Amino acid sequence: MLKEQWEKLLASIGSALEKNPDLEGMKQILSLSYYDLPYHLKTCLLYLSIYPEDFKIERDNLIQQWIADGFIAVERGLTVEDVAEGYFNELINRSMVQPMDINCDGRAHACRVHDVMLELIVSKAIEENYVTFISDHAVPTSFVQGIVRRLSIQSDSEDSKIQGEMNLYHARTLTSFVQATLVPPLSEFRVLRVLNLEGCQGFSENHLKEISNLFHLKYLSLRRTWISSLPSQIGDMRTLETLDIRDTNIEELPGTVNGLDKLKNILSGGHTWGKVKLPDGIGSVTSLRAISGLDICSSSASAVQELGNLKSLMELAINWIDFTSGNVKHQGIMMRTLGKLGTSNLRFFAICSRNFGSLDFLDSWSPPPNRLQKFRLSAYYFLPRVPKWMASLCNLIDLNINIAELTDEDIIILRELPSLLRLDLWLKSPQKDDAIVIRGVGFPYLKELFFSCEGTCLLFEPATLPKLERLDTTVHVIRAKVYSHQFGIEHLESLKQINIQVFCYGASASDIKDTEHAISSVLKYHPNHPRMNIQKRGMDLNLERNKREHPKDKNVEEHASKKDINRTNKKRRKL
C-alpha cells in the first residue's frame, strides 16, 4: 500500500481508537501497520514497551535513551538530537503514539501510547526477544531464562522477583519504576547503556556501589528516588551523556564529574528548588549542552565564572536562592558569564527564585543573546521594565517575564519581537492605569498570551494580535464597569480558547452578572466560537449564598479567600 494511503488509514485508526478503545479489528490493522514501518521507526516504537500503561513519556528523556541505545543514525548537517526528534514526530504523524503537552511552536513535549497499541508492541517485543518484562503478568519462561537485551521491571510485588537464572551480561537497558529490592545487582551488567530508575522506591546510594563497572553507560536517571549523594566512582563512566537527578535529595556533585568529557546533560532541581552546587572545574566539561536546576548562590565564584567556558551550552536553567549582600559579587560574575554564553549557542535561559530580592542585574545583559529562543523568569521579583536588550532578540519565541509597571515603551519592545509565539506577562498590582491597551500593528505571530494583573484590564484595538489563538487574562469587575465591559475581544480574529479570572471584590451581583454577560455575548457572535472558561474569585458570602440558590452555571467557578488572591501575582510556574 502507498505511504499516503497508510498515513490516512493510521490517522483514521487513531481517531477510532479514541472513540472506541475496545475495537478488536483495530489490533489486526495496527499489526499490519507495524510491519509497514521502516526499520528505524520499528525499533524506536518497540522501545516504548518498557514503559507502564498510561505512562507520560517525556520527549527529551526518550530521545536521550534512543541515542544511548544506538538507535539514531547520523545524518549530514543534523545533530543526533535533531534526527531523534524527527523519529519522534514521525511516530506521532503516523498516529502510532498520542502527543501530549503541545507547545506554541507545535512541538509535543511528551507522548502516550494507547492501550491497544501498547498491547501490540509488548507482544512484538516479547516475540522478538526485544524486551524482557518482570511484572505481575506472566512472561514466557523461555525469555526469562534466555539472554536479556532490555529489562523492564514494572511489578511492585515481591512475588514477581526474578526467578531462575537470567543472563544479564548482554543487557543494554534496565528500567525500573517500582521497588529497589527488585532491581538486580549492577555487578550482573557489563554492557549497560541505559539505566533508568525514575521513581524507583527505596533506591539509595548503597545501590550504586558497583556503578563503576558500567563502563558503557550513557544514560543515568535517578529522578524521583531517595538518593542523597553520588559516589565519586561516577567519574569512571567516561561514556556518560545524560545525568538526571531531578527531584532527589542530592545537593552536591562529586568533583569527578568534571572528568566526564562526553557529558551533555546535567538535569537537577525539582522539589529541592535546585540546591545542587556547581562543582569547581565545571568549565572543563566542554561537551555540556544543557544544565538545569543548579544553585548559583551556593556555588563558588570560580565555578560560576567557568560556566562561561561552555561554548556548546544551549540550555541553562538556574536557581537564585540567596540574596544576601555577599552575593553582589556573584551577580557581576553571573552577568559576565551570561555575556559569554549569549555570544555562543545559548537558546534557552530560565532563572527561578522564591526570594523577593533584586534581579535587576538581568537588565544589563551584554552583549545580548541574539540566538535566544526562550527566556523564563519564575520568581516573586518584578523587573522594573522590559530589558532594552530584548528588542534585538529576533529568534525569541517564548517569553515569561515579571514587570513592575508596564509602559508604552515596554509594549513597543514586546510587540516588535518578530518571532514571538508565546508571552507570559505578569504585572505587579496595582498598576498606574486601570487598563492596558494593545493597539496598532504588532505581535505578528503571537499565538498564546497569558496575562495576570489584579485590578487592571487588558483591552484590544482592531488589527492587533492577528494570530492569537489562546488568551488567559484577568478582569476586575469594578474596573471593567468603567469601560462598559468593552474589552475588544471581538478583534482577536484567530481566537480559539479564552480563560478569564474574574475578580469580584466590592462588586454587586448585578455587576458580576453584567460582566459575565458582556464576555459571553462577544464570544457567542465570534466567528470561531472560542472555548470559554471563567473562574470567579473574591465573591463575598452574600453573593455566594445567592449563587447557590440558582442552577449551577456551566462555566467552571472557583472561589478563594482574599489572602489567596493577594498571592496571585506571586504564584509562578516551576521551571
Secondary structure by P-SEA (a helix, b strand, c coil): ccaaaaaaaaaaaaaaaaaccccaaaaaaaaaaaaaccaaaaaaaaaaccccccccccaaaaaaaaaaaccccccccccaaaaaaaaaaaaaaaccccccccccccccccccccaaaaaaaaaaaaaacccccccccccccccccccccbbbbcccccccccccccccccccbbbbcccccccccccccccccbbbbcccccccccccccccccccccbbbbcccccccccccccccccccbbbbcccccccccccccccccccbbbbbcccccccccccccccccccccccccccccccaaaaaaccccccccbbbbbbccccccaaaaaaaaaaaaaaaaaccccbbbbbbccccccccccccccccccccbbbbbcccccccccccccccccccbbbbccccccaaaaaaaaacccccccbbbbccccccccccccccccccccbbbbbbccbbbbbcccccccccbbbbcccaaaaaaacccccccccccccbbbbbbbbccccaaaaaaaaaaaaaaaaacccccbbbbbbccccaaaaaaaaaccccccbbbbbcaaaaaacccccccc
